[in-house]
Amino acid sequence: MSISVTTLPNGLRVMTDRMITVETVSLGAWVDVGTRHEPVEINGISHLLEHMAFKGTQRRSAAAIAEEIENVGGHLNAYTSRENTAYYAKVLKEDSALAVDLIADILQHSVFDPEELAREQSVVVQEINQAEDTPDDIVYDHFQATAYPDQAMGRAVLGTPERVRGITRDTLSRFMRDTYSTRSMVLAAAGNIDHDTFVRLVEQQFTALPQTAPVQPEAARYVGGDLRVDKDLEQLHLLLGFDGVSYEHPLFYASAVLSTLLGGGMSSRLFQEIREKRGLAYSVYTYTNSYTDGGLFGVYAGTGEDEAAELVPVLCTELRRVLDGITPAELARARAQIKAGLLMGLESPSNRCEQLARHILSYGRILSTEELVTQVEAVDEAKVLEAAALMLGSAPTVTAMGPQSGLPDADGFRALLAG
């Protein structure tokens, strides 16, 4: 593995991870702009902008963008999160220059044609409506809004139909101009590509970005709360969560180990107790979401109305029971799962490309594989218990969609968690 980083005179950071044993290159631009950077009145604009970037530039139509990348068998895509927006491509090594040219073009010379904008607004509204019809998807938006009420961090990435339809071409252009700058963007590539060649391509193509300072979002303020959506569904979708940790928190790795041993696989405590021993849920797992200044620790369960009354006390008991201690075997297994995930990810140029970008945006530097493994190996029982105490010491967030008759109220959840 050969990682190189160069900062161009205009402030744009360029990095590569060379893999000479593959025939492909994954590359892209990661922008330090997402949902939490949006004013409330234009919530959803980052995601709409991601869509509109592919809808035509000064020298390419939307069809030409799609055709040029697919003419060489490549893939071009994008996604929006609460903190970042990414535009990325995967191509054969000889087509790297084309991929850089395409991404540079859509990020600097998009025209935002009004007719295309109207069509894409309709597409995004359909996407929002589809999410509303998918309870095990939309419940996460409700959960985020309940954990972070009345602030950008709690708003939906897709926005609302009314706000998306109200975004004008001028608003879209101004938002891109104000937030997409050389200092808020990183260019990353992994695969069979030479670092100096990639730097030259980026230097030649990315010449029209402003050099303004990144937009600073409002600080995330975890609050917690309780939200019930009584919907005519066959299953209850339940999310129980707590205040989590940021990327740079001392307990970041301990929190990941805690999540893994509690609900990270078929051998985890929750899976064994709730699904295997009691048959109370088809799906039950834990997860962590970390941000630059906070995070969430979540537990999801999908269960039937009749099983909910038994599931909730068992779930809360298992969460409390972790404070009594964990076994050496559990700790070793959780660490092995995390390490295996890290190391297996190194086999994919796409994973390695994204890791480069995320490390720079989250930490300001690239963490080596050896450092990551060392951090995971350093997690002991005391750190896991500290992470558990921190999590369970925060106000809970409860979000439920579906039949509610078997669920305790908010005070009931707090009582069960207190023991």
N, C-alpha and C positions, 0 to 999 in steps of 0.2 A: 504494500500500500504506500503510495507516494502522494502526500497532500501538500499543495502549494497555495499560498494566498498572496494576492497583490492588491494594493489600493491605488487606484488611478488618481491622477492629479485633480480630477473633478470630484473626488470623494467616493466614487463607486468602488465597492469591494468585489473582487473577482477571485474565485477559488476553484480548484480542481482536485479530484481524487483519481489518479491514473490507474487503470486496470488493463494491462496490455494483453491479458488472456481472453478478453471478450471482443466482439466485433461491433458493438453498439456504443452509443453515447446517450446518456440522459442529461439534459441541461435545462436550465430555466432561470427565471427571475422571481425572487421572493420579495414582496413589498411589505414593509412594516406598517401596514394599514389594514384595518378590518372593522368589524361592527362596532367595537368600542371607541372608535375614532369618529363616529358619525353623530352629528346633532340629531336630536329626537325627530325633528320634522322631516328629515331625509333618511330615516332608518331604512336600511336595505340598499343604499346607494352603492356600497362597495361590491355587493353581489351583482347588482345590475350592471355596474361598470365592467366587472369580469365578463359578463355575457356580451356586452356591447363592444368590447375590445376585438372580438372576432367578426364583427359585422361590417368590416370595410375600412380601408385606409385611403390615403391620398393616391396610392398606386396599385391597390389590390381591392377587388370586391370581396364580399363574404365568400362567394363560391370559389374565387381564386385562392384564397387562404386555405380553404379545405382541400382543394385540388392539388396545390403545390406540395403540401406535406404528404398527402396520400399518394401522389405520383411516385414518391421514393419509398413508399411503404412505411412511412413514419406516423407518429401519433402526436397530436397537439391538444393540450387540455389545460384546465385551470380549476381552481377552487378558492373559496373564501371562508375564512374562519373568523373568530372574534378578534384576533390580534393580527392576522396576516392575510395577504392574498398572493396566490402563486400562479404563475404561468409557465408551463413546462412542456418539453418535447422529448420524445425518444426516437432516435434515428440510427441508421447505420453510420459507422465512423466517418465515411466519406461525405456524408450529408450534414455534417455539423455546421458548416458555414450557412447553409440554407436555414437551419433551425434558428440560429442566432439572428439572422436577417429577419425572419418572420416575427420572432418575439420582439425584437427591437422596433419593427414597423408598427405592430399593434399597440405597443406601449408609448409610442411617441407621435404617431401620425394617424390615429383613428379619427374618422370624420363624424361619427355619431349622426348618421343620416336620420332625419326626423321620421321617415317612414319605417326604417329599420328599428328605431327606438320604440315606436308604437307597437310594432309586431312583438318585439322582445319583452316589452312590458306585459303584454298579454301572455307570453310564454311563462314569465316569472310568476304571474298571478296564478296560472294553472299549476305551477310547481308548488306554490303556497297552498292551494286548495288540495293538491294531492297529498301534501304533508299532513294537512288537517284530517284527511281520511285514513291516515296511517298512525294509529294510536301509539304503537311502540316506537315511533319516530317523534311525533309532536310532543309526547310527554316530556321529552328532554328539554324542549323549548320552555314548557311550563315550569319545569324544575329550575332552569336557569333564571327565569324571571322571578320565581319565588325566593331563590337564594340571594339574588341581587336586585331587589325591587327599585323601581324609579331611578335607574341609571343605565348607562350605555351597555355595561357588561351583561345586564340581564335581558337585553332586547334580542329578538330573533335575527339570525343572520339574513334570512330571506326578506325581512321587513313585513309590512302589512299591505294588502292590495291597494288601499287608499293612498298610502305614502308612496308606493312604487309607481302607481299611475300618475302621481303628482310631480314626479321628478322630470324636469325639463332638460332639453339638450344643453342649455347654458349652465344649469346647475351641475350636470354631469361633467361638462368640460372644466368648469371651475374647480370641482372637487378633485379631479385628476391632476390638474395643474398645481393645486395647493398641497397635494399629499404625495404624489409620485415624483420623488426627487432622487438625485444620486445618493443622498445621505440616508434615505429611507429604503434603499433597494440594494439587494445583493444578487450577484450572478454566480451560479454554481454549475459545475459539470462533473460527471463521474463516468468513467468508462475509458475507451481507447482514444484518448485525446491528449495532446501535448499542452502543457500549461501555457507556455509562451504563445502558442498558436491561438488558444482560446482568448487570452488577454488581448491579442491584436484584433481578433474578430470583434470583441466587445468594444474596444477602444474605437474601432472604425465605425461601428454601427450605432452605438449609444452616444450620440453627440447633441441631442436636442432636449435632454432632461434638465430641469432647473436644479440648482444646487442649494435649495432652501433647506432649513433645518427640519427634521421630522416633527410631525404634529404630536403633541403630548396629550394623551387621553386623561380623563378624570380617573382618580385612583379607584380601584375596585373596593367596594365596601360590602363584605358578606354580612347578611342580616339573618337569613333563614325565615321560615314561616310554614304555612300549611295551605295547600290548595287542593280542592276536590272538584273533579269534573265528572258529574254523573251522566254517563253516556251509555246508550244501549249497545253494549258490547258483550261478547261471549266471555271475555277474560277481563280480569282486573290487572291494570298495568301500574305497578307501584314503584316509586323511587323514594328512597330514604337517603338523605345525605347530610354532610357536615362541612364545616370550614376546612379547607385543605391547605396545601403549602405551595409556594412559588417554586420556579425552577432552581433558584439559588438558595432556598431554605436549607438549613443544616439537616433537616429530616426528610429531604426530598427522596432519597434512595430508601430510607426506612419506610416511608409511606408506600412506596412501590412494592416493597417486600410484604408489608402488612396487607395490602390489597390482594396480592397474589396468593398468600396463604389463606386469606379469608374467603375469597371468591374468584380466584384466577384460573381455575381448571377443574377437572373432574375429581381430583384428589383434595380439593379445597374443603374447608370446614363447612361452608354454607351449602355447597353442592352435595356433599356427603350427607349432611344432617337433613336438609330440606327436601332434596329430590330423591336421593338414593334410599335413605332410611324411612322417610315419611311420605314420599310421593306428593308433596304439597305444591310443587311448581314444576313446570316443564323447563323454564329458564330462570336461573338465579345466578347473579355474578356481581362482582364489585369492580370499580374502576376509579382512576384518579385523573383529573384534569388540572394541569398546572398552567399558570399564567406568569407574566413578569412580576406581578405584585400580589399574588394570591392563588387560590385554587379551590377545588371541590373534591371531596371524597364521597362517592356515590355507591349505593346498593340498589340493584334492579331485581324485581321479581315479577314474573307473569304467572298469575294463578287464577283459579276459578272462584266464583263468589262463595261457594260453600267451604272452600279451603282457607279463605283469607283470615277468618277468625282464629284458626290454629297457627297459620303461618307467621303472623306478626309477632306474637310472643316468642316463638322459637327464634325468629330472626333477631329480635332485640336481645334475647338471652345469649345467642352466639356472639353478638357484638360485644356485650359486656364481658363474656367469659374470656376473651382474649387478654383482658387486663390481669387475669390470674396467672398468665404465663403461656409460653409456647414451647414445644418440644424441639430438641436439636434436629430431629428428622424433618419437622415442618420447616424450620429455618433453612436447612440445607436444600430442601426441595424447592422452596420459593426462590432462593438465590440462583439455583441451577436453571430454573425456568426463565428468569430474567436474563441471565448470562447467555443462555442458548438463543433467546430471541435477538439479543444484540449481535451475536456472532453469526447467526444464520442470515441476518439482514445484510451482512457484509458481502454476501454472494450476489446481491442485486444492485446494479448501477443506479437504479431509480431510488432505492432506499439510501444509498450512500450519498447521492446528490442532495436529497432532501435533508439528510442529517447534517451535511456541511452548512446549508443555509440556515437551518434551525439553530444550530450551535452559535453561529455568528449573531443571529438576531436575538437569541435568548441570553447568551453569555458574553458576547463580544469577542469570543475566541473559539477555536475548534478543539474539542476534547478528544484526546486519543482513545482508541479502543482499550488500551492498557489502563488508562485512568478511569474509564467507565467501569471496567471489570473490577478494578481495585476498590472503587467506591461501593459497588454492590457487595463484594466480599467483606468489606469492613462493617457491614450492618450486622449487629449482634442483637441478642434478645432485649437488652436494655434499651437500645434505640427503637426497636419495634414497639415496645411497651410505651415508650415516650411518645411515639407518633400516635399510638392508639389513644393515650390519655389526652393528647392535644385535640384529636378529632372528636372524641366523645365528650370533651369538655365544652364544645361549642354548641350553639343553639341548633337543633335539628331542622332540616328542611324536608317536608313531606309533600309529595305530589302523587295523586292517584287519579286514574282515568278508568271508567267502567263501573260495574256494579259495586256499591259502597257498603252494603249492609253489614259485612263482616269486619269492617275496620273500626278501630277505636278513634276517638276524636283526638285533637292535638294534645290535650292534657293527658289522655290515655297513652299516647306515644311517649310523651316525656316521662311518665311514671314507669312505663316498661323499660325505658332506657336507663332510668335511675336505679332500677332493681328493687 
